[in-house]
Amino acid sequence: MKKTMTGLVKEHRAPGAVYKEVPIPEIGPDEVLVKVKASSICGTDVHIYNWDKWAEKSVVTGNVFGHEFAGIVVESGEQVEKIRIGDHVSAEGHMVCGTCKACRTGNAHVCHHTRSFGITAPGCFAEYAVVKAGSIIQNDPDMPYELACLQDPLGNAVHTVLSGDIVGKSVLIVGAGLIGLMAISVAKACGAGLVMAADIHPYRLHMAHQMGADIVINSINANLPQVVRDITGGEGAEVVLEMSGHPEAIRDGFEAAARAARVSLLGIPTRDVPMDLGQIIFKGIRVEGITGRRMYETWYQMKGLLRSGNLGLDKLVTHTCSLDRFEEAFELMKSGACGKIVFLNELSNHFEPVQGNPFHQKLLHV
């Protein structure tokens, strides 16, 4: 086997990334080496690429980044028992200690000693990746790689949607980025009564409609809290899923929430968010902070939803790209005029819309 591979490295503590030759990582006794077939860009990766305040305090540099992938196991350590060479896999991105109080009380997703794949540990924007055997998720070999690599962010959406009661509820999703779009589909599949989606990008709002949102709201042109109250007979949304991380959008989400609502926060703010806590207190709002996926409850919920065939994730992938075209990919992600962009490692010098995707023609007109 060759000694080096190409990878996308966050080499400097500044905006950008470097595509370069790096050593193929060596596995430990409880790890596997995965040949990465497909990986996808997450909002977190854009934070890392842009090098904002969150990235400055959270990311270890000098590493390959990226954390959403699908691939095939090509090597395993001597302590690995249930994973075989040739298995189709993805992975849980949080590497936890397993012994702290959080881990031992069913809250491993907030383990104090977490190392995060592609953030504080080497990730998957490369030809190969090393993963702890305990983090491996088996995939159906029939699942296309470009869909299998979407399970990590889908898990974020499932965790956010199902962090409280959803059946029959009015739901407002603030931010129709990729996880927000997934949340629309998950909420509908799990029995939400009314799903509203708000964003400022016409392209993303078009996608939100296609993913099943009953109502889409351009929050540049509308007073979001007032529109939501009008739609809900003056009550507000019973469930607010905040996916944007934008300070003004976060405040709008709380204002649009009904009394005794649940507000689940997944979006990462890039600056401090001044809040009127009296609004939360006197409306009796329950606030949920969401990070990652519940290990591994969310993965089982997600697998069941995927088996149901009701999520329609194929609609989300609008572009495929080779790693060497990463600059174009990240610029397109930042523009908001795309769905999911998937890196395919079998290709080089490749960047194109996905033929047959219902959104790729729309890109030309937004």
Phi, psi and chi 1 to 4 in degrees:
 res  aa     phi    psi   chi1   chi2   chi3   chi4
   1 MET       -  142.3 -174.8  173.2  178.8      -
   2 LYS   -66.1  163.2   62.6  179.4 -175.4  175.8
   3 LYS   -96.2  -21.5  -59.2  -68.7 -174.3 -179.0
   4 THR  -126.0  166.2   63.7      -      -      -
   5 MET  -147.5  164.3   63.5 -179.7 -177.1      -
   6 THR   -91.0  144.1   50.5      -      -      -
   7 GLY  -153.9  161.6      -      -      -      -
   8 LEU  -100.1  113.6 -168.8   56.8      -      -
   9 VAL  -111.2  133.5  179.2      -      -      -
  10 LYS   -86.0   87.0 -171.1   66.3 -173.2 -179.0
  11 GLU   -84.6  -35.0 -166.2  163.2   52.3      -
  12 HIS  -120.5  151.8  -53.6  -66.6      -      -
  13 ARG   -83.4   67.3  -58.3 -174.7   69.8   77.7
  14 ALA  -162.3  167.9      -      -      -      -
  15 PRO   -58.6  150.4  -26.8   36.6      -      -
  16 GLY   102.5 -174.2      -      -      -      -
  17 ALA  -157.9  168.4      -      -      -      -
  18 VAL  -126.5  127.7  177.9      -      -      -
  19 TYR   -93.8  116.8 -179.5   67.9      -      -
  20 LYS  -152.9  170.2   59.9 -174.8  -68.1 -170.9
  21 GLU   -82.6  128.7 -161.1   82.1    6.7      -
  22 VAL  -134.4  160.5  -64.4      -      -      -
  23 PRO   -65.7  142.6  -20.2   32.2      -      -
  24 ILE   -68.1  126.3  -66.6  175.3      -      -
  25 PRO   -66.5  147.5   22.6  -31.1      -      -
  26 GLU   -91.8  144.2  -63.6 -177.7    0.8      -
  27 ILE   -90.8  151.4   61.0  170.7      -      -
  28 GLY   -91.3  179.8      -      -      -      -
  29 PRO   -64.5  -24.4   19.8  -31.4      -      -
  30 ASP  -110.8   26.8   61.4  -16.2      -      -
  31 GLU  -126.1  164.2  -64.4  175.4  -34.1      -
  32 VAL  -127.7  153.7  -61.6      -      -      -
  33 LEU  -102.9  125.9 -176.4   67.0      -      -
  34 VAL  -112.1  130.2  177.6      -      -      -
  35 LYS   -81.0  111.9 -176.1  174.0  178.4   58.8
  36 VAL   -75.0  123.3  177.6      -      -      -
  37 LYS   -95.5  -37.6  -66.5  -68.8 -171.2  175.8
  38 ALA  -148.5  144.6      -      -      -      -
  39 SER  -142.7  158.0   56.7      -      -      -
  40 SER  -133.5  153.9   52.3      -      -      -
  41 ILE   -84.7  130.2  -58.4  175.0      -      -
  42 CYS  -106.6  161.7  172.9      -      -      -
  43 GLY   -56.8  -34.9      -      -      -      -
  44 THR   -61.9  -38.7  -59.3      -      -      -
  45 ASP   -64.1  -34.2  -60.8  -41.3      -      -
  46 VAL   -66.8  -41.0  177.4      -      -      -
  47 HIS   -56.3  -44.2  -75.8  -75.7      -      -
  48 ILE   -66.7  -44.4  -65.5  170.5      -      -
  49 TYR   -62.8  -42.5 -171.0   81.1      -      -
  50 ASN   -74.4  -23.6  -70.2  -17.2      -      -
  51 TRP    59.3   65.7 -158.6 -112.3      -      -
  52 ASP   -90.6 -171.7   59.3   22.0      -      -
  53 LYS   -62.5  -39.2  -71.4 -176.6  178.4  179.5
  54 TRP   -61.5  -47.1  173.4   84.4      -      -
  55 ALA   -61.9  -41.0      -      -      -      -
  56 GLU   -55.9  -39.0  176.2   69.9   39.2      -
  57 LYS   -95.0   -7.1   67.0 -178.3 -179.0 -178.0
  58 SER  -118.2  -23.2  -55.6      -      -      -
  59 VAL  -104.3  135.0  176.7      -      -      -
  60 VAL   -89.8  122.3  173.7      -      -      -
  61 THR   -91.7  163.5   47.4      -      -      -
  62 GLY    93.7    2.6      -      -      -      -
  63 ASN  -109.1  152.7  -77.0  -27.1      -      -
  64 VAL   -60.9  135.4  167.6      -      -      -
  65 PHE  -110.7 -172.6   66.9  115.2      -      -
  66 GLY    97.3  140.0      -      -      -      -
  67 HIS  -140.4   -1.1   56.7  -83.8      -      -
  68 GLU  -106.2  117.4  -57.5  175.3    1.5      -
  69 PHE  -155.4  166.0   77.4   94.5      -      -
  70 ALA  -141.6  144.9      -      -      -      -
  71 GLY  -168.8 -163.4      -      -      -      -
  72 ILE  -127.1  134.9  -64.7  177.3      -      -
  73 VAL   -70.0  128.4  175.7      -      -      -
  74 VAL  -118.5  -11.2  -65.9      -      -      -
  75 GLU  -158.6  145.1 -173.8  179.3  -15.5      -
  76 SER  -138.4  150.2   61.3      -      -      -
  77 GLY   -74.0  165.1      -      -      -      -
  78 GLU   -68.6  -19.2   59.8  -94.0   25.7      -
  79 GLN   -91.7   -2.4  -64.5  176.7    8.5      -
  80 VAL   -84.0  125.5  178.3      -      -      -
  81 GLU  -112.2  -39.4  -64.2 -179.3   -7.7      -
  82 LYS  -101.2    4.8  -63.8 -177.0  178.5  180.0
  83 ILE  -115.4  133.2  -58.5  168.1      -      -
  84 ARG  -114.2  152.6  -58.8  -73.5  179.9  -99.6
  85 ILE   -59.1  132.3  -55.1  -59.9      -      -
  86 GLY    97.1   -9.1      -      -      -      -
  87 ASP   -64.1  140.5  -77.9   -4.4      -      -
  88 HIS   -86.9  126.8  -70.6 -124.9      -      -
  89 VAL  -143.6  158.8  -60.5      -      -      -
  90 SER  -128.9 -165.6  -66.2      -      -      -
  91 ALA  -156.1  149.8      -      -      -      -
  92 GLU   -71.6  129.9  164.1   59.0   49.1      -
  93 GLY   -84.1   -9.5      -      -      -      -
  94 HIS   -95.1  119.9  -72.0  170.7      -      -
  95 MET  -101.9  111.7  -64.2  171.7  -79.2      -
  96 VAL  -113.5  165.2  -58.7      -      -      -
  97 CYS   -77.6  -31.7   72.8      -      -      -
  98 GLY    82.0   -5.5      -      -      -      -
  99 THR  -122.8  -12.2   58.2      -      -      -
 100 CYS   -75.3  172.0   70.0      -      -      -
 101 LYS   -61.0  -42.2 -174.8  174.6 -178.9  178.8
 102 ALA   -60.6  -46.3      -      -      -      -
 103 CYS   -61.5  -38.3  -75.9      -      -      -
 104 ARG   -85.4   -2.6  -62.5 -179.6   74.8  178.3
 105 THR  -118.8   24.2   55.1      -      -      -
 106 GLY    81.3   17.3      -      -      -      -
 107 ASN  -124.3   41.8  -65.6  -62.6      -      -
 108 ALA   -60.9  -23.5      -      -      -      -
 109 HIS   -65.8  -13.9   63.2  -66.1      -      -
 110 VAL  -120.1   29.6  -70.4      -      -      -
 111 CYS   -53.1  132.3  167.9      -      -      -
 112 HIS   -65.3  -21.9 -177.3   66.8      -      -
 113 HIS  -105.8   20.0  -52.1  -70.6      -      -
 114 THR   -60.2  134.2  -61.1      -      -      -
 115 ARG  -108.5  135.8  -64.0  174.0   66.4 -125.9
 116 SER  -109.0  122.8  -63.9      -      -      -
 117 PHE   -56.8  123.0 -174.5   70.7      -      -
 118 GLY    81.3    2.4      -      -      -      -
 119 ILE  -125.2  -58.8  -60.9  172.5      -      -
 120 THR  -109.3   -3.5   58.0      -      -      -
 121 ALA  -136.3  156.5      -      -      -      -
 122 PRO   -55.5  141.6  -26.6   36.1      -      -
 123 GLY  -113.3 -144.8      -      -      -      -
 124 CYS  -118.7    1.2   65.2      -      -      -
 125 PHE   -77.6   67.6  -73.7  161.9      -      -
 126 ALA  -164.4  177.5      -      -      -      -
 127 GLU   -73.9  -30.5  -66.2  179.4   78.5      -
 128 TYR  -136.5  155.4  -64.3   90.3      -      -
 129 ALA  -143.6  144.9      -      -      -      -
 130 VAL   -98.2  133.4  166.3      -      -      -
 131 VAL  -135.4  140.8 -176.5      -      -      -
 132 LYS   -61.6  136.2  -70.7  -74.5 -174.9 -176.0
 133 ALA   -59.2  -35.3      -      -      -      -
 134 GLY   -67.7  -15.2      -      -      -      -
 135 SER   -94.6   -8.2  -61.5      -      -      -
 136 ILE   -69.1  137.7  -75.2  -68.2      -      -
 137 ILE  -116.1  122.3  -57.5  -64.3      -      -
 138 GLN   -75.3  137.6  -61.3  -81.3   -2.8      -
 139 ASN  -111.7  150.1  -68.6  -28.7      -      -
 140 ASP   -65.2  125.6 -175.3  -28.3      -      -
 141 PRO   -57.7  -20.5  -23.6   34.0      -      -
 142 ASP   -81.9  -11.4  -68.0  -27.2      -      -
 143 MET   -75.6  124.5 -178.5 -176.4  -71.2      -
 144 PRO   -58.0  142.7  -22.1   33.0      -      -
 145 TYR   -57.6  -38.2  -63.1  122.4      -      -
 146 GLU   -69.9  -16.0   61.2  -91.6   27.3      -
 147 LEU   -96.4  -37.7  -62.2 -174.5      -      -
 148 ALA   -60.9  -30.6      -      -      -      -
 149 CYS   -75.0   -5.8   72.6      -      -      -
 150 LEU   -90.3    1.4  -55.0 -176.4      -      -
 151 GLN   -70.7  -32.1  -68.4  175.6   98.0      -
 152 ASP   -59.9  -53.5  178.5  -68.0      -      -
 153 PRO   -67.9  -32.2   23.4  -33.9      -      -
 154 LEU   -59.3  -37.6  176.2   60.1      -      -
 155 GLY   -61.8  -37.7      -      -      -      -
 156 ASN   -59.0  -44.5  -71.3  143.7      -      -
 157 ALA   -64.5  -44.8      -      -      -      -
 158 VAL   -62.6  -45.1  171.5      -      -      -
 159 HIS   -59.2  -44.5 -174.9 -173.2      -      -
 160 THR   -65.8  -48.7  -51.4      -      -      -
 161 VAL   -62.9  -42.6  171.3      -      -      -
 162 LEU   -96.6   18.0  -63.0 -177.3      -      -
 163 SER   -77.0    0.2   63.5      -      -      -
 164 GLY  -165.0 -178.6      -      -      -      -
 165 ASP   -63.0  137.9 -172.2   16.1      -      -
 166 ILE  -128.6  -21.8 -164.1   77.1      -      -
 167 VAL   -63.9  123.6  176.5      -      -      -
 168 GLY    74.9    1.3      -      -      -      -
 169 LYS   -83.9  154.7  -58.5  -76.9 -171.9  179.8
 170 SER   -83.8  128.6   57.4      -      -      -
 171 VAL  -123.9  131.4  179.0      -      -      -
 172 LEU  -113.7  121.8  170.5   63.3      -      -
 173 ILE  -104.4  114.4  -64.7  170.6      -      -
 174 VAL   -97.8  108.3 -178.8      -      -      -
 175 GLY   104.4  104.1      -      -      -      -
 176 ALA   -98.4   45.3      -      -      -      -
 177 GLY   -70.5 -170.4      -      -      -      -
 178 LEU   -63.9  -41.1  -82.2  -56.9      -      -
 179 ILE   -72.0  -35.5  -62.4  176.9      -      -
 180 GLY   -60.2  -41.8      -      -      -      -
 181 LEU   -64.2  -41.0  -67.8  169.0      -      -
 182 MET   -62.6  -39.4  -70.1  176.8  173.8      -
 183 ALA   -62.3  -34.3      -      -      -      -
 184 ILE   -58.1  -50.7  -66.6  167.9      -      -
 185 SER   -63.3  -42.1 -175.0      -      -      -
 186 VAL   -64.7  -45.4  172.1      -      -      -
 187 ALA   -60.0  -43.0      -      -      -      -
 188 LYS   -64.4  -42.5  -63.9  -66.7  -74.6 -172.4
 189 ALA   -66.0  -26.3      -      -      -      -
 190 CYS   -97.0   10.0  -68.0      -      -      -
 191 GLY    94.0   20.1      -      -      -      -
 192 ALA   -59.5  146.7      -      -      -      -
 193 GLY   -79.1  -45.6      -      -      -      -
 194 LEU  -142.1  127.8  171.8   71.3      -      -
 195 VAL  -117.1  118.1  175.6      -      -      -
 196 MET  -109.4  139.9  -59.5  166.2  -80.4      -
 197 ALA  -127.5  133.4      -      -      -      -
 198 ALA  -121.2  138.9      -      -      -      -
 199 ASP  -161.4  175.5 -156.1  -74.2      -      -
 200 ILE  -110.2   -6.2   63.3  172.9      -      -
 201 HIS  -100.8  119.0  -65.5  -71.2      -      -
 202 PRO   -54.9  -37.5  -26.0   34.9      -      -
 203 TYR   -61.8  -46.4 -173.1   87.8      -      -
 204 ARG   -67.9  -34.5  -69.0  -74.3  170.1   86.1
 205 LEU   -67.4  -37.0  -69.6  168.7      -      -
 206 HIS   -61.2  -43.5  174.1   76.5      -      -
 207 MET   -64.9  -39.3  -66.9 -171.0   73.2      -
 208 ALA   -58.5  -41.9      -      -      -      -
 209 HIS   -62.4  -44.1  175.5   69.9      -      -
 210 GLN   -65.6  -30.2  -65.1  -66.4  -33.1      -
 211 MET   -80.1   -4.5  -67.9  -57.6  -68.2      -
 212 GLY   116.4    3.6      -      -      -      -
 213 ALA   -61.5  135.2      -      -      -      -
 214 ASP   -73.4  -34.7  -60.8  -63.3      -      -
 215 ILE  -139.8  134.0  -64.6  170.1      -      -
 216 VAL  -115.6  141.0  -63.3      -      -      -
 217 ILE  -129.1  121.1  -55.5  163.9      -      -
 218 ASN   -84.3  107.4 -171.5  -36.6      -      -
 219 SER   -79.4   -0.7   46.6      -      -      -
 220 ILE   -76.9  -38.1  -77.4 -175.6      -      -
 221 ASN   -94.5   -0.8  -56.6  -35.0      -      -
 222 ALA  -141.4  153.7      -      -      -      -
 223 ASN   -81.3  100.5 -179.1  -44.0      -      -
 224 LEU   -56.9  -51.1  178.7   60.1      -      -
 225 PRO   -58.4  -40.3  -24.4   35.1      -      -
 226 GLN   -67.3  -41.9 -173.2   59.2   54.4      -
 227 VAL   -60.4  -44.6  169.7      -      -      -
 228 VAL   -64.0  -41.0  171.6      -      -      -
 229 ARG   -64.5  -39.9  -75.9 -167.9  -67.5  -91.6
 230 ASP   -61.9  -42.3  -70.0  -14.9      -      -
 231 ILE   -66.9  -33.6  -68.1  167.9      -      -
 232 THR  -102.1   23.9   57.5      -      -      -
 233 GLY    64.9   31.7      -      -      -      -
 234 GLY    88.8   -4.5      -      -      -      -
 235 GLU   -82.3  -39.8  -66.1  -68.6  -27.2      -
 236 GLY    94.9  173.8      -      -      -      -
 237 ALA   -81.1  133.0      -      -      -      -
 238 GLU   -73.3  -25.6  -64.5  167.8  -74.2      -
 239 VAL  -133.7  127.3  176.1      -      -      -
 240 VAL  -117.9  123.3  176.6      -      -      -
 241 LEU  -110.0  107.5  -50.3  179.5      -      -
 242 GLU   -93.7  112.4 -151.3  -57.8  -52.5      -
 243 MET  -114.4   -6.1  -53.3  -62.8 -155.4      -
 244 SER   -88.7  -37.7   73.9      -      -      -
 245 GLY    77.0    2.8      -      -      -      -
 246 HIS   -83.5  128.2 -165.5  -78.3      -      -
 247 PRO   -53.6  -45.7  -29.7   37.2      -      -
 248 GLU   -66.5  -37.9  -76.0   74.8   19.3      -
 249 ALA   -66.4  -38.1      -      -      -      -
 250 ILE   -61.9  -46.2  -67.7  170.3      -      -
 251 ARG   -63.3  -40.8  -71.0 -165.3  -68.9  -89.9
 252 ASP   -60.9  -39.2  -80.9   -8.8      -      -
 253 GLY   -61.1  -43.6      -      -      -      -
 254 PHE   -66.6  -38.3  -83.1  101.6      -      -
 255 GLU   -67.9  -32.5 -169.8  176.3  -19.0      -
 256 ALA   -79.8  -11.8      -      -      -      -
 257 ALA   -71.9  142.6      -      -      -      -
 258 ALA   -72.7  168.4      -      -      -      -
 259 ARG   -65.0  139.3  -66.6  178.2  179.5  -86.9
 260 ALA    63.4   23.8      -      -      -      -
 261 ALA   -75.0  166.5      -      -      -      -
 262 ARG  -107.9  127.6 -175.2 -116.5  -58.9 -173.1
 263 VAL  -116.0  117.9  176.6      -      -      -
 264 SER  -108.1  125.3  -65.1      -      -      -
 265 LEU  -107.2  113.5  -55.8  171.6      -      -
 266 LEU  -113.5  -35.5  178.2   72.9      -      -
 267 GLY   -60.2  143.8      -      -      -      -
 268 ILE   -97.4  112.2  -58.4  171.7      -      -
 269 PRO   -67.1  142.5  -16.3   29.7      -      -
 270 THR   -94.5   -2.7   56.3      -      -      -
 271 ARG  -152.7  172.5   61.3 -178.6 -171.8  -89.0
 272 ASP   -61.0  148.5  -68.9  -17.5      -      -
 273 VAL  -119.0   98.8 -176.3      -      -      -
 274 PRO   -63.5  133.1  -17.5   30.5      -      -
 275 MET  -131.8  146.0  -74.2  -67.0  -57.3      -
 276 ASP   -88.7   95.0  175.6    8.2      -      -
 277 LEU   -65.1  -23.9  -66.7 -179.7      -      -
 278 GLY   -58.9  -33.3      -      -      -      -
 279 GLN   -63.3  -40.2 -175.8  168.2 -163.5      -
 280 ILE   -69.1  -44.1  -61.5  172.4      -      -
 281 ILE   -66.6  -52.7  -65.2  164.9      -      -
 282 PHE   -76.5  -21.7  -68.9  114.2      -      -
 283 LYS   -87.8   -5.1  -72.9  169.3   71.6  173.1
 284 GLY    64.1   37.0      -      -      -      -
 285 ILE   -78.3  136.7  -68.0  172.3      -      -
 286 ARG   -96.8  123.3  177.3  165.9   65.7   87.0
 287 VAL  -106.6  129.3 -179.0      -      -      -
 288 GLU  -116.4  123.1  -65.2  -83.7  -10.7      -
 289 GLY   -87.7  130.2      -      -      -      -
 290 ILE  -116.0  127.6  -53.3  -64.6      -      -
 291 THR  -137.1  132.4 -176.7      -      -      -
 292 GLY    59.4 -141.0      -      -      -      -
 293 ARG  -129.9  146.0  -62.8  139.1  -61.3  -81.1
 294 ARG   -67.8  127.7  -65.4 -164.4   67.6   87.0
 295 MET   -97.0  112.3  -61.6  163.4   60.2      -
 296 TYR  -120.7   23.4  -77.9   83.3      -      -
 297 GLU   -53.6  -46.8  177.7 -174.0   10.1      -
 298 THR   -60.6  -37.7  -58.3      -      -      -
 299 TRP   -63.0  -39.4  -76.0   95.1      -      -
 300 TYR   -69.4  -39.3  -69.8  111.3      -      -
 301 GLN   -60.8  -43.9  -67.8  170.2  -35.0      -
 302 MET   -64.1  -44.0  176.8  171.1   41.3      -
 303 LYS   -61.0  -39.4  -69.3  -67.6 -170.7 -178.4
 304 GLY   -64.1  -41.3      -      -      -      -
 305 LEU   -65.3  -39.3  -73.1  165.9      -      -
 306 LEU   -63.4  -41.5  -73.1  167.9      -      -
 307 ARG   -63.8  -28.7  -77.9 -165.8  -64.1  -89.2
 308 SER   -66.7  -23.9   76.4      -      -      -
 309 GLY    76.0   15.0      -      -      -      -
 310 ASN  -100.3    4.2  -66.2  -32.6      -      -
 311 LEU   -94.5  -30.6  -64.5 -176.3      -      -
 312 GLY    63.2   41.7      -      -      -      -
 313 LEU   -66.1  -22.6  -66.4 -169.8      -      -
 314 ASP   -60.5  -23.4   55.5  -48.0      -      -
 315 LYS   -68.6  -20.3  -60.8  173.8 -174.0  175.7
 316 LEU   -80.1  -28.3  -71.4  175.5      -      -
 317 VAL   -83.0  107.4  179.4      -      -      -
 318 THR  -102.8  -20.5   58.5      -      -      -
 319 HIS  -143.3  143.0  -65.7   76.8      -      -
 320 THR  -114.2  152.0   56.5      -      -      -
 321 CYS  -154.8  148.8  178.8      -      -      -
 322 SER   -91.2  155.3   54.0      -      -      -
 323 LEU   -58.4  -32.6  -91.4  173.5      -      -
 324 ASP   -70.3   -8.3   55.1  -13.4      -      -
 325 ARG  -104.8   28.8  -57.0  -72.9  -70.3  -87.0
 326 PHE   -61.3  -34.0   71.6   92.7      -      -
 327 GLU   -63.7  -43.4  -68.9  176.9  -43.9      -
 328 GLU   -63.5  -39.5  -65.7  163.1   82.0      -
 329 ALA   -62.5  -46.9      -      -      -      -
 330 PHE   -69.0  -35.6  -84.6   97.1      -      -
 331 GLU   -65.1  -39.9  -71.7  -54.0  -48.9      -
 332 LEU   -66.4  -41.1 -176.6   55.8      -      -
 333 MET   -58.3  -44.5  -83.3  -70.7  -70.1      -
 334 LYS   -66.4  -26.7  -71.7 -168.6  -73.2 -176.1
 335 SER   -72.2  -23.5   76.6      -      -      -
 336 GLY    80.5   -0.9      -      -      -      -
 337 ALA   -93.9   47.6      -      -      -      -
 338 CYS  -161.0  167.2   63.5      -      -      -
 339 GLY   -96.5 -132.7      -      -      -      -
 340 LYS   -80.8  134.6 -156.6   68.3  172.2  171.2
 341 ILE  -105.2  124.6  -60.6  175.5      -      -
 342 VAL  -113.4  127.1  173.6      -      -      -
 343 PHE   -81.6  128.4  -69.6  123.7      -      -
 344 LEU  -111.6  118.1  -63.4  175.7      -      -
 345 ASN   -77.0  -12.4  -79.4   -2.6      -      -
 346 GLU   -81.0   -6.6  -57.4  -61.4  -36.8      -
 347 LEU  -113.4  160.5  -57.3  172.8      -      -
 348 SER  -136.9  150.5   62.2      -      -      -
 349 ASN    48.9   50.6 -165.4   29.8      -      -
 350 HIS  -126.1  132.2  165.2   90.7      -      -
 351 PHE  -159.2  117.7 -165.3  112.4      -      -
 352 GLU  -160.5  155.7   66.6  178.6    5.7      -
 353 PRO   -65.1  153.8  -17.8   30.5      -      -
 354 VAL   -78.8  116.1  174.8      -      -      -
 355 GLN   -63.9  135.3  -62.3  -59.0  -44.1      -
 356 GLY    90.5  -13.8      -      -      -      -
 357 ASN   -70.5  134.5 -173.8  -73.7      -      -
 358 PRO   -67.4   -7.9   22.2  -32.7      -      -
 359 PHE  -107.0  -14.6  -52.5  117.6      -      -
 360 HIS   -66.8  -32.2   87.1  -86.2      -      -
 361 GLN   -71.9  -32.6  -68.8  -62.8  -29.0      -
 362 LYS   -59.3  -32.1 -176.0   74.5  173.8  176.3
 363 LEU   -55.5  -32.8  175.3   64.8      -      -
 364 LEU   -70.3  -15.4  -57.7  176.0      -      -
 365 HIS  -118.1    5.8  -53.6  -68.0      -      -
 366 VAL  -102.6      -  172.2      -      -      -
